[in-house]
Amino acid sequence: MIWIVLPAYNEAQALPKLLPRLDAVLRERGHDYRLVVVDDGSSDATPEILEGFRATLPLDIVTHPINRGLGETERDGFEYVATHCAPDDVIVRVEGDDTHDPAYIFVLLEKLASGFDVVNTSRFQPGGAQRGVSTYRAFISRCANLFMKVMFPIPGLWDFSCGFRAYRARVIIDAVRVFGDDFVQLRGMGFTSTLEMVVKLSLLGCRFAEVPFVLRYDMKESGSKMVGSITTLGYLLMALLYHWPFGGWRSRYRGLAAMYRQDPEAAVAKYQKSQLPRQTASGIRL
């Protein structure tokens, strides 16, 4: 089973085109799938459009009565799937603004099947690109990703800010068991959650890979939801929490990755949040 997690905030223009395309592509390949849309307090016609698709698509809707931001939206979507999926399922996160071509899902699945736990789409791999992005924004994106690579040197990962990824459901289930509500801890820091999830999965011991991807920002009809200053602050705060020597993430979960690769159940039992000493700086929530 493939679970599609799709955050949506005021995507009334994109969803009528994106949802049928997702359905057609997945059915054409004969895949069973379930679509989980998290409506993050949309004020346009998004709720009505989603309700209209309930009768024709395998669709679950998680609703925020008010807009809470991408961090809480991603957390709620992945926690919902983690409580309903089977360990052998696959989870794919797709944007709700129609900038991610659903055809890439099968490239992600093929790479995942070769032994990786998380497969990321990358604009920076040979063959990757981003269309409709200004030169200035592309430069800022490249600099931000270089910063992330230095702060969080995760093997196999270069594009940290693109959320179009495939995950083995087993590692998401275990990540929620280990980190609990703090799987996405910096929930109020803009798009920081996209980075935080891979950092936490790296601490868990996951194996990462990338596939080249063309971001179609020229297809985006709604305005950008990113607040650059908040997201930048989130990246800096995450680097501090990760490297903080007195209870930071890296020291707090030292040994988890090696143990999880050998015995996942033993690692979860030892490192789950309820078994660890009281948090210090790493317990910050924003």
N, C-alpha and C positions, 0 to 999 in steps of 0.2 A: 504494500500500500504506500502511495506517495501522499504526504500531507503538505499542502501549500499554505504557508503562513503569509498573509497579505495585510499589512497595515494600511489603513485608509483614513484620510482626513480631507474632507471636501474634494472628493474625486468624482463628482457627478458627471464630468465630461469624459473621463478616461474609462471608468468601469464598464459602461455599456459596450465598449469595444474590446477591452482587455479580457473580461470574463468569458465571453464566447470564444475568443482565440485560445485561451488556456484550455477550455473544455475540448475544443476541436483537436488541438495538438495532442493532448493526452489520450483522448479516445481513439484517435487515428493510430496511435502506437499500442493500443490495447491495454493501457495502464489503469488499474483501479486507483482512484484518488479521492481525497477529501480536501475541500477548500475551507480554510478558516480565515475569515476576514475580521479584523479588529477595527471597528468603527470608533475612531477616537474623537467622539463628540462633534461630529460633522454638523455644520449649520446650513448646508445646502441640501440638495435632494439625494445625497448618498444613502441615507437610511431607507428611503422609499425604493430606490433602485435595487438595493440589496434584497429587500423583502420580495421584490418582483422576481428575482432570480431563484428564490428558494424552491419554487415548484419545478424548475428545470435543471438545476445543478445540485450536486452533492455538497451543500453549502451549510456551514455553521457560522453564526454571527456572534461575536463578542462585542458588547456595546459599552462604551464609556459615556455616561450622561453628560460629562463636560470634557473639554479637550485637556488631556494630561501629558501630551508630548510623546515622542517616539520611544523613549526609554520604557515607560510604563506600558506602552502599546506592544512593544516587542516582548517584554517580560510576560504580559498576560497571554499573548498568542502562543509563545513557546511553552508556558506552563499548562495551558489548555491542552495542547497537543501531547505533552509529556504524560498527562493523566489519562489520555484516551488511546494512544498509539501502542503498537507492539514493538518490542525491542528490535526486530528485524525490519521495521519500516524505515522509510527515508523521509526526511523533512527538508523542504525547499522554501527558502524565504525569497519572495518576489515583491518588488515595489508596486504600489497601487496606481502609479501615475503613467503606466504604459511605456516606460523608458527601458524596460527589460524584455527582450524578445523571448517568448516562451520556448522557442526552439532550442535555446541554450540549455534547457533543463536536461535534455538527453545527453549533451556533452558532459554536464556535471555528473549525471548518473553513471556514465561510462567510466569516468575517472574515479569516482567513488568505488566502483566495483573492483578496481585494481588494487585495493588494499588501504585506502585512506579513510580517515574518519570525517574530515571536513574538506570540501572542495569549494574554492572561491573563484568567482569570475574576476578577471584582472584586465584593466585597461592598459597595463604596462608590460604585459607579455607580448612577444612578437606576434603580430596579427591583431592585437587589441587596439582600441582607439576610443575616442569620445567625440561625438558629433553634437554640434549646437552648444558647445561650451566655449566661453570667451577665452582668449589667450591668457588674460589675467587670472581667471578662475582656474584654468588648467595648471598654471604655474603654482598657484597657492595649493592646489590639490597635490601636486607632485612634491612640494616642499613638506606638506603635512605628512605625507606617506613616508618620506625619508626620515622625518623626525620619529615616526612611530616605529620604523624598522630599527633605528638606533636604540630607542627606549625599550622596545619589546622584540628582540631578535628571534622571531618565530621561524624555524626552518620551513621553507616551502611557501612562505607568504610574503607578498610585496604590496598588494593593494588592500590596505586595511580599511578603507572607508566605503567600499562597495558592499552593500548588504545582500547582493544576489549570490546565495550560497546553498550548497546541499550538505546535509548532515546525516550521519547514521543516527537513527532515533535512539539507539542504546546510549550514546554518549550524552545526548540531551537529557534523557531520563536520569542518568547518573549525575550529571552536572547539577540538576535541580535538587537531587538528593544530597549532594555534597555542600553546595553553596546556599541552598534554600532560597529565601527571598532576595539574597544578595548575588544571585547569578547575574542580575542586572542591578547593580548597586547604585550607580550614579544616574538615577532615573530622570533627574531634572536638569541634566546638562546637555540638552540638545541631542545631536546625533552621536554622542559619545557611546551610546549603547552598542552601536554597530562594531566598534573597536573592542569594547569591554567583553563582549561575548567570546571573541576569539582569544583574548588574553586569558579568560577563565578556562576555556577549553584547552589552551596550551598548558596551563598549570595542572589540568587533569591528566595530561599526557597524550592528547590527541595528535594524530599525524595529519599534516596539512598538505594540500596541493592546489595548484591554480590552473585555470584554462583561459586562453585569450578571449576577450569579450569586447564588443563594441557597444558602448553606452549611447543610447539614442535620446539624448537630452533634447534634440530637435523635435521629438515626438511629444514632449511634455506640454500639456495644455493648461494645467493649473500652475499657480505661482509656486516658487520655492518656499518650503517650510523651514529651511535651515536658518538659524540665527548664528552667524559665523562667530561672533564674539563669545557666545555661551559655549558653543562646541569647542572652540579653541581652549577656553578655560577648563573645560572638562578633560581635554587631552592632557593638559599640564597637571591637573589634579590627579588624574589616573596614574601618570608617571610617578608622582610623589607617593601615592598609596602603594604602588607596586614595589618601589625601591626603598620605602621607608624602613630603616633598620630595626625599629622597635615595634614589631607586630604588623609590618606591611605584608602585602599579599605574597611576595616571593618568599619571605622567611616563614610566614604562617603556614604555607602549603609546601614547604620544602620536603622532598621525598615522596610527595603524592604521585607525580608523573611516573616515576620508576615503579612504584608499588602498583599503580593502576594497570600498567602494561602487563604485569605478571599475574595479578590477582585482583580484578576489578571489585569483586564483592568485599574482599578484605580491606581494600583501599577506601571504599565508600564507608564501611563500618568505622574505620579509624578516623577519617578526616571529615565526616559529616559535621555540619555546624554545631549540632547539639553536643558533640563529643570534644570539641576544642575548647581551650581556655577562653575566658572572656576576652573579647576583642578590645584593642586600643584604637590607634588611629585608623586601622583598616575597617572599622565599623562605621565610618562616616557615610551618611546617606544624603544625597542631594538630588 
